[in-house]
Amino acid sequence: MISKLMPLSGKHLSEKERATEQVRKSLHQVLRTLVFRMPAPPEIQELPVSQLKCLFIVGDNEGLRLHDLADRMEIKLPATSQIVERLVKRGHLERVPDPEDRRAVKIFLTENARHNHYAGIARHVIGMETACDHLDIEQLKVIAGGLTTLADAATRAENELNAVAAEYHPTYAEAEIVLAERGITPKPFSPGRDNYSS
């Protein structure tokens, strides 16, 4: 699995690889336009990625026990406990005793964090509807079907994707070759913008 990701200088992309790259570019544009453009509330803008991930997971699954939260975050229990502790101190999370097990607690958003969570979802809903106003129903059906198929494929490939995340760490030179084969040219670093072009 990982071997096919290694760069092969001068390789010509197959039709399927070219189509895959077009999907990746389109998803990147959608994320940049409809997700990342939406401003986060000021109180969470400076949070580390791990704490933001924790907030989003709890927001979608309130009442998780700590070990369940650790599983969903895919990190060790002590690290999860530390993240939760920091978010409790910041006023974003609260720990509530589990009525079924006095030794355990369940994790919930605070009232203000819950407001921010659902306000963020509402912004994304309105943003998506605004973009989709430029499409007709037949176009939307095609997009919905394609994204559902892609989501199903990603679920089936979960173990392989985990292997990519764990094992594939290319050098800059290797990354340049992989990107060049796909029409992506790294740019000199410049703060405040995407540092590659495609």
C-alpha positions as CSV (number, residue, x, y, z in Angstrom):
1,M,0.0,0.0,0.0
2,I,2.6,2.5,1.1
3,S,5.0,1.5,-1.7
4,K,2.7,3.0,-4.4
5,L,3.0,6.4,-2.7
6,M,6.7,6.5,-3.2
7,P,7.8,9.0,-5.9
8,L,8.6,7.7,-9.4
9,S,10.3,10.5,-11.3
10,G,8.9,11.0,-14.7
11,K,5.9,8.8,-14.1
12,H,2.9,9.5,-16.3
13,L,-0.4,9.6,-14.3
14,S,-3.1,7.1,-15.4
15,E,-6.6,8.3,-16.2
16,K,-7.7,7.2,-12.8
17,E,-4.9,9.0,-11.0
18,R,-5.7,12.2,-12.9
19,A,-9.4,11.9,-12.0
20,T,-8.3,11.3,-8.3
21,E,-6.2,14.4,-8.3
22,Q,-9.1,16.5,-9.7
23,V,-11.3,15.2,-6.8
24,R,-8.6,16.2,-4.3
25,K,-8.3,19.7,-5.8
26,S,-12.1,20.2,-5.8
27,L,-12.4,19.0,-2.2
28,H,-9.6,21.3,-1.2
29,Q,-11.3,24.3,-2.8
30,V,-14.6,23.4,-1.1
31,L,-12.9,23.1,2.3
32,R,-11.1,26.4,1.8
33,T,-14.2,28.2,0.6
34,L,-17.0,26.7,2.7
35,V,-15.3,25.6,5.9
36,F,-12.0,27.3,6.6
37,R,-13.3,30.7,5.5
38,M,-15.9,30.7,8.3
39,P,-14.4,32.5,11.3
40,A,-14.2,30.7,14.6
41,P,-15.4,32.4,17.8
42,P,-12.7,34.6,19.3
43,E,-12.5,32.4,22.5
44,I,-11.4,29.3,20.5
45,Q,-9.3,30.9,17.8
46,E,-6.1,30.4,19.7
47,L,-6.8,26.8,20.9
48,P,-4.3,24.1,19.8
49,V,-5.6,21.7,17.1
50,S,-5.8,18.9,19.6
51,Q,-8.2,20.9,21.9
52,L,-10.3,22.0,18.9
53,K,-10.6,18.4,17.8
54,C,-11.7,17.5,21.3
55,L,-14.3,20.2,21.3
56,F,-15.8,19.1,18.0
57,I,-15.9,15.4,19.0
58,V,-17.6,16.2,22.3
59,G,-20.0,18.6,20.6
60,D,-21.1,15.8,18.3
61,N,-21.1,13.2,21.1
62,E,-21.9,14.8,24.4
63,G,-21.8,12.5,27.4
64,L,-18.8,10.5,26.4
65,R,-16.7,8.8,29.0
66,L,-13.0,9.7,29.0
67,H,-11.8,6.4,27.6
68,D,-14.4,6.7,24.8
69,L,-13.2,10.2,24.0
70,A,-9.6,8.9,23.9
71,D,-10.7,6.2,21.4
72,R,-12.4,8.8,19.1
73,M,-9.4,11.1,19.3
74,E,-7.1,8.2,18.6
75,I,-4.7,9.2,21.4
76,K,-3.7,7.7,24.8
77,L,-5.9,8.2,27.9
78,P,-3.5,10.4,29.8
79,A,-3.1,12.8,26.9
80,T,-6.9,13.0,26.5
81,S,-7.3,13.6,30.2
82,Q,-4.8,16.5,30.0
83,I,-6.6,18.1,27.0
84,V,-10.0,17.8,28.8
85,E,-8.5,19.3,32.0
86,R,-7.2,22.4,30.0
87,L,-10.6,22.8,28.3
88,V,-12.4,22.6,31.6
89,K,-10.1,25.3,33.0
90,R,-10.8,27.5,29.9
91,G,-14.6,27.1,30.5
92,H,-15.3,25.0,27.4
93,L,-16.0,21.6,28.9
94,E,-17.5,20.3,32.1
95,R,-17.2,16.9,33.8
96,V,-20.4,15.4,35.1
97,P,-20.4,12.3,37.4
98,D,-21.7,9.2,35.6
99,P,-24.8,8.0,37.5
100,E,-24.1,4.5,36.5
101,D,-20.5,4.5,37.7
102,R,-19.5,6.8,40.5
103,R,-15.8,6.3,39.5
104,A,-16.4,7.7,36.0
105,V,-17.4,11.0,34.6
106,K,-19.0,12.1,31.4
107,I,-17.8,15.0,29.3
108,F,-20.1,17.8,28.1
109,L,-19.8,21.2,26.5
110,T,-20.5,24.2,28.7
111,E,-23.5,26.4,27.8
112,N,-21.3,28.9,26.0
113,A,-19.3,26.2,24.2
114,R,-22.5,24.6,23.1
115,H,-23.8,27.9,21.7
116,N,-20.5,28.3,19.7
117,H,-20.7,24.7,18.4
118,Y,-24.2,25.0,17.0
119,A,-23.6,28.6,15.8
120,G,-20.7,27.2,13.8
121,I,-22.8,24.4,12.3
122,A,-25.5,27.0,11.4
123,R,-22.9,29.2,9.6
124,H,-21.7,26.2,7.6
125,V,-25.3,25.2,6.8
126,I,-26.1,28.7,5.5
127,G,-22.7,28.8,3.6
128,M,-23.4,25.5,1.9
129,E,-27.0,26.5,1.0
130,T,-25.6,29.8,-0.5
131,A,-23.2,27.9,-2.7
132,C,-25.8,25.4,-3.7
133,D,-28.1,28.2,-4.8
134,H,-25.8,28.3,-7.9
135,L,-26.7,24.7,-8.8
136,D,-29.8,23.1,-10.1
137,I,-31.4,20.0,-8.5
138,E,-29.9,17.6,-11.1
139,Q,-26.4,18.9,-10.4
140,L,-27.0,18.6,-6.7
141,K,-28.1,15.0,-7.0
142,V,-25.0,14.1,-9.0
143,I,-22.7,15.8,-6.4
144,A,-24.6,14.2,-3.5
145,G,-24.3,10.8,-5.0
146,G,-20.6,11.2,-5.8
147,L,-19.7,12.5,-2.3
148,T,-21.7,9.6,-0.7
149,T,-19.7,7.1,-2.8
150,L,-16.4,8.8,-1.9
151,A,-17.4,8.8,1.8
152,D,-18.2,5.1,1.7
153,A,-14.9,4.4,-0.1
154,A,-13.0,6.3,2.6
155,T,-14.7,4.3,5.3
156,R,-13.8,1.0,3.6
157,A,-10.2,2.2,3.3
158,E,-9.9,3.3,6.9
159,N,-7.1,0.8,7.8
160,E,-5.1,1.8,4.7
161,L,-5.5,5.5,5.5
162,N,-4.3,4.9,9.0
163,A,-1.2,3.2,7.5
164,V,-0.6,6.2,5.3
165,A,-0.8,8.6,8.3
166,A,1.5,6.4,10.4
167,E,4.1,5.3,7.9
168,Y,4.3,7.8,5.0
169,H,6.6,10.6,5.9
170,P,8.3,11.8,2.7
171,T,11.3,14.0,2.6
172,Y,10.9,17.4,1.0
173,A,12.6,16.1,-2.2
174,E,10.3,13.1,-2.3
175,A,7.3,15.3,-1.7
176,E,8.3,17.6,-4.5
177,I,8.4,14.7,-7.0
178,V,5.0,13.4,-5.9
179,L,3.5,16.8,-6.2
180,A,5.1,17.7,-9.5
181,E,3.7,14.5,-11.0
182,R,0.3,15.8,-10.1
183,G,0.8,19.4,-11.4
184,I,1.5,21.0,-8.0
185,T,4.4,23.3,-7.6
186,P,5.6,24.2,-4.1
187,K,6.3,27.9,-3.6
188,P,8.7,29.7,-1.4
189,F,7.2,30.1,2.1
190,S,5.0,33.1,2.5
191,P,2.9,33.6,5.7
192,G,-0.8,34.1,5.2
193,R,-1.4,32.1,2.0
194,D,-1.4,28.6,0.6
195,N,2.2,27.6,-0.1
196,Y,1.7,25.6,-3.2
197,S,-0.1,26.1,-6.6
198,S,-1.9,23.6,-8.7
